[in-house]
């Protein structure tokens, strides 16, 4: 939470014959907001804003987005620079601790996380008892809550306890994620190794086998590491807001993260890249060509083309350019022959050349390209959102910590406009 904001009384609200002065808050990137903290006490009114699309719930110095200009920065660094020059753990350190690590900090951070990758065997046994076909996201959320029963340290304790808790979450989430996949397909789990870096460890736990070693290509490892970077934080989105809301009640970090995972699971949030693949499968099964699909998207309002456009970005999603480049590298490296991926590339070109899409800035977004990349790597669609959760975890942690030090912190408690029956009596 940053205190680098200024207040000037520049707005007035006229209600019931009274003039109420409203402060205007301005952030460091010149975003401006009407300060409504005293709105109800001074007027008896509340703001009505479904979806909170016009509501700033906090001040934060973590991430800045300008959707009109296609800008995404984490603590001042552009997503383009971070994706090109940093690792996922570097970006995690930046988000959580406020600065990119130096060599010593990087080694300490990596070592601490690797040392905390092993997960309690009691939780592994619980995972094995889930019914066949259980979704990996439900397993992941339950294990995050389960950690509360095994570890008493909390970020609320500060110091080493906070650092250990952070390392536990970052270390164990990839182990739980890989285990959930192995359990779901009936294969033995593969344990983490201190000889692998973070993203390599995850892929090794996913795909290694005694009869077929993973033999991970550095290009593939880098693609997954960039995937995590692109999803590391995205301001006050649904899952991040959920983490902050749950945390505002005094809940510990583990259950707050579990709540974020549940929010991310929704198809309108973290499930978007999975929906891209499912959409392509429907297009193929219906025997449509790309021109028919684009025409339907333009003329049939009930038909949604997943992976195009973004609620925040009205220009090109800056993450999409990076994801596209990574996707092209992976497809070239893998040499995959997949008609669904061919269909995706045709659809991309058809949409980009269509005036309807260009006029409305409906460009392919990050979910379009990441869905294609993850499919090319052989990851099942029900794991796509799990990888999103791994990437988003440092952002959730950073915002939870941000909330704790916010001097204006209050338990989240939105108001409502009641529309039910007025007072009545029983007869």
C-alpha positions in Angstrom: 0.0 0.0 0.0 1.5 3.3 -1.1 1.0 6.6 0.6 2.2 8.6 -2.5 -1.2 10.1 -3.2 -2.5 13.6 -3.0 -6.0 14.8 -2.1 -7.7 17.9 -3.4 -11.3 18.9 -2.9 -12.3 19.4 -6.5 -15.7 17.7 -6.7 -19.1 18.5 -5.2 -22.1 16.3 -4.7 -25.5 18.0 -4.6 -28.1 15.9 -2.6 -31.4 17.0 -1.1 -30.5 20.7 -1.3 -27.1 20.1 0.3 -23.6 20.5 -1.2 -21.2 17.8 -0.1 -17.5 18.3 -0.9 -15.8 15.1 -2.3 -12.1 14.7 -2.2 -10.4 13.5 -5.3 -7.5 11.0 -4.8 -4.8 10.8 -7.4 -2.3 8.0 -7.8 1.3 8.2 -9.1 0.1 7.3 -12.6 -2.5 10.0 -12.4 -5.5 7.7 -11.9 -8.2 9.7 -10.2 -10.9 8.6 -7.8 -13.7 10.2 -5.9 -13.2 9.5 -2.2 -16.5 8.1 -1.0 -15.4 6.8 2.4 -17.7 9.3 4.1 -20.5 9.1 1.6 -23.0 7.3 3.8 -22.2 9.1 7.0 -22.6 12.5 5.3 -25.5 11.8 2.9 -27.2 8.6 4.0 -26.5 7.2 0.5 -24.4 4.3 -0.8 -22.9 3.9 -4.2 -24.5 1.3 -6.5 -21.9 -0.4 -8.7 -22.6 -4.0 -9.8 -19.4 -5.9 -10.3 -17.4 -3.0 -8.7 -16.3 -1.9 -12.1 -16.1 1.7 -11.1 -15.0 1.1 -7.5 -11.5 1.3 -6.1 -11.3 -1.0 -3.1 -7.8 0.0 -2.0 -4.6 1.9 -2.7 -1.8 -0.4 -3.9 1.8 0.1 -5.2 2.1 -3.4 -6.7 0.6 -3.4 -10.3 -0.4 -0.7 -12.7 -2.6 -1.3 -15.7 -3.6 1.2 -18.4 -6.1 -0.8 -20.5 -6.5 2.0 -23.1 -2.8 2.1 -23.9 -2.1 -1.6 -23.3 0.3 -1.1 -20.4 1.1 -3.6 -17.6 3.8 -2.8 -15.0 4.8 -4.5 -11.8 6.3 -2.0 -9.3 7.3 0.1 -12.3 8.8 -2.6 -14.5 7.0 -3.4 -17.7 5.7 -6.9 -18.3 7.8 -7.0 -21.5 11.1 -6.4 -19.7 10.2 -8.9 -16.9 9.2 -11.7 -19.3 12.3 -11.2 -21.3 15.0 -10.7 -18.6 13.7 -12.2 -15.4 12.6 -15.6 -14.0 9.3 -16.3 -12.4 10.9 -16.4 -9.0 12.6 -13.1 -9.6 9.1 -11.6 -10.4 7.7 -13.3 -7.4 10.3 -11.7 -5.2 9.6 -8.3 -6.8 5.8 -8.6 -6.2 6.1 -9.9 -2.6 9.1 -8.1 -1.3 9.0 -4.9 -3.4 12.3 -5.3 -5.3 14.0 -7.6 -7.8 16.5 -9.8 -5.9 20.3 -9.4 -6.0 22.4 -12.6 -6.4 22.4 -13.4 -2.7 18.7 -12.8 -2.3 18.0 -14.9 -5.4 20.0 -17.8 -4.1 18.4 -17.6 -0.7 14.9 -17.3 -2.1 15.4 -20.3 -4.5 16.9 -22.4 -1.7 14.2 -21.7 0.8 11.4 -22.5 -1.7 13.1 -25.7 -2.9 13.5 -26.8 0.7 9.8 -26.4 1.2 8.5 -28.3 -1.9 7.9 -31.5 0.0 4.3 -31.8 1.1 2.8 -33.6 4.2 2.2 -37.3 3.3 -1.1 -37.2 5.2 -2.3 -34.7 2.6 -1.0 -36.9 -0.2 -3.0 -39.8 1.2 -6.1 -37.6 1.3 -5.5 -36.7 -2.4 -5.3 -40.4 -3.3 -8.8 -40.9 -1.7 -10.5 -38.4 -3.9 -12.9 -40.0 -6.5 -11.5 -40.8 -9.9 -12.0 -37.8 -12.2 -11.8 -35.2 -9.5 -10.9 -31.8 -10.9 -7.3 -30.8 -10.1 -8.5 -27.4 -9.0 -10.7 -28.8 -6.3 -7.8 -30.9 -5.1 -5.5 -27.9 -5.1 -7.9 -25.7 -3.2 -8.5 -28.4 -0.5 -4.7 -29.0 0.0 -4.1 -25.2 0.4 -6.7 -25.2 3.2 -5.2 -28.4 4.6 -1.8 -26.7 5.1 -3.4 -24.7 7.9 -3.6 -27.8 10.0 0.1 -28.7 9.6 1.9 -25.3 10.0 1.3 -22.9 12.8 3.6 -20.1 11.6 1.8 -17.2 9.9 2.8 -14.1 7.9 1.0 -12.3 10.7 4.0 -13.2 12.9 6.4 -11.3 10.6 10.1 -12.0 10.2 11.3 -15.6 9.5 7.8 -16.9 10.1 6.5 -14.8 7.3 9.3 -15.8 4.9 8.9 -19.5 5.7 5.1 -19.3 5.1 5.7 -17.6 1.7 8.3 -20.1 0.7 6.0 -23.0 1.8 3.2 -21.7 -0.4 5.4 -21.1 -3.5 7.2 -24.4 -3.0 4.3 -26.7 -2.2 1.8 -25.4 -4.8 3.8 -26.9 -7.7 4.1 -30.2 -5.9 0.4 -30.3 -5.1 -0.4 -29.3 -8.6 1.7 -32.0 -10.2 0.6 -34.6 -7.7 -3.1 -33.8 -8.4 -2.5 -34.4 -12.0 -0.6 -37.7 -11.4 -3.3 -38.9 -9.1 -6.1 -37.9 -11.5 -4.5 -40.1 -14.2 -3.6 -43.0 -11.9 0.2 -42.6 -12.1 2.7 -42.6 -9.2 3.7 -39.2 -8.0 7.2 -37.8 -8.7 8.8 -35.9 -5.9 10.6 -32.6 -6.3 14.4 -32.4 -6.7 16.9 -29.9 -5.5 18.8 -30.3 -8.8 16.0 -28.6 -10.8 15.0 -24.9 -10.9 11.4 -24.0 -10.1 9.6 -24.4 -13.4 11.8 -27.3 -14.4 10.8 -29.0 -11.1 7.2 -28.6 -11.9 7.4 -30.1 -15.4 9.6 -32.9 -14.1 7.0 -33.8 -11.5 4.3 -33.7 -14.1 5.9 -35.8 -16.8 8.9 -37.8 -15.5 8.6 -41.6 -15.4 11.0 -44.5 -14.5 10.4 -45.9 -18.0 10.4 -42.5 -19.9 12.4 -39.7 -18.4 11.1 -36.2 -19.0 14.3 -34.9 -20.7 13.0 -31.4 -20.5 14.0 -29.0 -23.3 15.2 -25.6 -22.0 12.9 -23.8 -24.5 9.9 -25.7 -23.0 10.9 -24.9 -19.5 11.4 -21.2 -20.4 7.9 -21.2 -22.0 6.3 -22.4 -18.8 8.3 -19.9 -16.7 7.1 -17.1 -19.0 3.5 -18.4 -18.6 3.8 -18.1 -14.9 5.3 -14.5 -15.2 2.5 -13.4 -17.5 -0.1 -14.5 -14.9 1.8 -13.4 -11.8 -0.5 -10.4 -11.0 -3.2 -8.4 -12.6 -4.3 -5.8 -10.1 -7.7 -6.2 -8.4 -9.2 -9.0 -10.5 -11.8 -11.4 -9.1 -9.5 -13.9 -7.4 -7.1 -11.3 -6.0 -10.0 -9.3 -4.7 -11.3 -12.5 -3.1 -8.0 -13.2 -1.4 -8.0 -9.6 0.0 -11.7 -9.9 1.1 -11.2 -13.2 2.9 -7.9 -11.9 4.4 -9.7 -8.8 5.6 -11.6 -10.9 8.1 -8.3 -12.0 9.8 -8.2 -15.3 8.0 -4.7 -16.7 7.6 -2.9 -16.8 4.2 -3.5 -20.5 3.4 -7.4 -20.3 3.4 -7.3 -16.9 1.8 -5.2 -18.4 -1.1 -7.6 -21.4 -1.2 -10.5 -18.9 -1.7 -8.5 -17.3 -4.5 -8.1 -20.7 -6.2 -11.9 -21.2 -6.0 -12.5 -17.8 -7.6 -10.0 -18.5 -10.3 -11.6 -21.8 -11.1 -14.6 -20.0 -12.7 -14.8 -20.1 -16.5 -15.1 -16.3 -16.7 -11.8 -15.9 -14.9 -9.0 -18.5 -14.9 -10.9 -21.0 -17.1 -10.7 -18.8 -20.2 -7.8 -20.6 -21.8 -9.5 -23.9 -21.3 -12.5 -22.5 -23.0 -10.5 -21.5 -26.0 -9.5 -25.2 -26.6 -13.1 -26.4 -25.9 -14.4 -23.8 -28.4 -11.9 -25.0 -31.1 -13.1 -28.6 -30.4 -16.7 -27.6 -30.9 -15.8 -25.7 -34.1 -14.1 -28.8 -35.5 -16.9 -31.2 -34.4 -19.5 -29.0 -36.1 -17.4 -29.0 -39.3 -17.2 -25.2 -39.5 -14.5 -23.3 -41.3 -12.9 -20.2 -39.9 -14.8 -17.8 -42.2 -18.1 -19.3 -40.9 -16.9 -18.9 -37.3 -15.9 -15.3 -37.7 -19.2 -14.5 -39.5 -21.1 -16.1 -36.7 -19.2 -14.2 -34.1 -20.1 -10.9 -35.9 -23.7 -11.6 -36.5 -24.9 -14.0 -33.8 -24.9 -12.3 -30.4 -25.4 -15.6 -28.6 -22.1 -16.9 -30.0 -19.0 -16.0 -28.1 -15.5 -16.3 -29.6 -13.3 -17.1 -26.6 -9.8 -15.8 -26.5 -10.5 -12.4 -28.2 -10.9 -9.1 -26.4 -10.4 -8.3 -22.7 -12.5 -6.6 -20.1 -9.6 -4.3 -19.1 -7.6 -3.9 -22.2 -9.1 -1.8 -25.0 -5.8 -2.0 -26.9 -3.7 -5.1 -27.5 -3.1 -7.1 -24.3 0.6 -6.6 -23.7 0.8 -10.2 -22.4 -0.6 -11.6 -25.6 2.4 -10.5 -27.7 4.7 -12.3 -25.3 2.5 -15.4 -25.2 2.3 -15.5 -29.0 6.0 -15.4 -29.3 6.3 -18.2 -26.7 3.6 -20.2 -28.5 5.4 -19.9 -31.8 8.7 -21.1 -30.3 7.0 -24.1 -28.6 5.1 -25.1 -31.7 8.4 -25.0 -33.7 10.3 -26.9 -31.1 7.7 -29.5 -30.6 6.9 -30.0 -34.3 3.4 -31.0 -33.3 0.9 -32.1 -35.9 -2.5 -31.1 -34.5 -5.4 -29.9 -36.6 -6.8 -28.1 -33.6 -3.7 -25.9 -33.4 -3.8 -25.4 -37.1 -7.4 -24.3 -36.8 -6.4 -21.8 -34.0 -3.8 -20.2 -36.2 -6.3 -19.9 -39.1 -8.8 -18.3 -36.7 -6.3 -15.8 -35.4 -5.5 -14.6 -38.9 -9.1 -14.5 -40.0 -10.1 -12.4 -37.0 -7.1 -10.0 -37.2 -8.0 -9.2 -40.8 -11.7 -8.7 -40.1 -12.8 -5.0 -39.9 -15.4 -5.8 -37.2 -12.7 -7.2 -34.8 -10.2 -4.4 -35.7 -12.7 -1.6 -35.1 -13.6 -3.0 -31.7 -10.0 -3.9 -30.7 -11.0 -7.5 -30.4 -7.5 -8.8 -30.6 -6.4 -12.3 -29.5 -5.7 -12.1 -25.7 -3.3 -13.9 -23.5 -5.7 -16.8 -23.0 -5.9 -17.6 -26.7 -2.2 -18.2 -27.1 -1.5 -19.8 -23.7 -4.3 -22.4 -24.3 -2.6 -23.3 -27.6 0.8 -23.6 -26.0 -0.4 -25.7 -23.1 -2.1 -28.1 -25.5 1.0 -28.4 -27.6 3.0 -29.3 -24.5 0.5 -32.2 -23.8 -1.1 -30.7 -20.8 -4.7 -31.8 -20.3 -7.2 -28.9 -20.4 -8.3 -29.5 -16.7 -4.7 -28.5 -15.7 -4.7 -25.2 -17.5 -6.3 -23.3 -14.6 -4.0 -25.0 -12.2 -1.0 -23.5 -14.0 -2.8 -20.1 -13.9 -3.1 -20.5 -10.1 0.6 -21.3 -9.8 1.4 -18.2 -11.7 -1.0 -16.0 -9.8 0.1 -17.1 -6.3 2.8 -14.5 -5.8 0.3 -11.8 -6.7 -2.1 -13.1 -4.2 0.6 -13.2 -1.5 1.7 -9.7 -2.4 -1.8 -8.3 -2.1 -2.5 -10.1 1.1 0.7 -8.6 2.6 -0.3 -5.2 1.1 -3.7 -5.4 2.8 -2.1 -6.2 6.2 0.0 -3.0 6.2 -2.8 -0.8 4.8 -3.6 1.8 7.6 -7.1 2.1 6.1 -7.7 -1.7 6.2 -11.2 -2.8 7.2 -13.1 -6.0 7.0 -14.7 -6.1 3.5 -18.4 -5.5 3.8 -20.2 -4.2 0.6 -23.6 -2.6 0.9 -26.7 -3.5 -1.1 -29.9 -1.9 -2.4 -32.7 -4.0 -0.9 -35.6 -4.8 -3.3 -37.6 -7.3 -1.3 -41.0 -7.0 0.5 -41.5 -4.1 2.9 -42.4 -4.8 6.5 -45.3 -7.4 7.0 -46.7 -9.4 9.9 -47.6 -13.0 10.5 -51.3 -13.8 10.8 
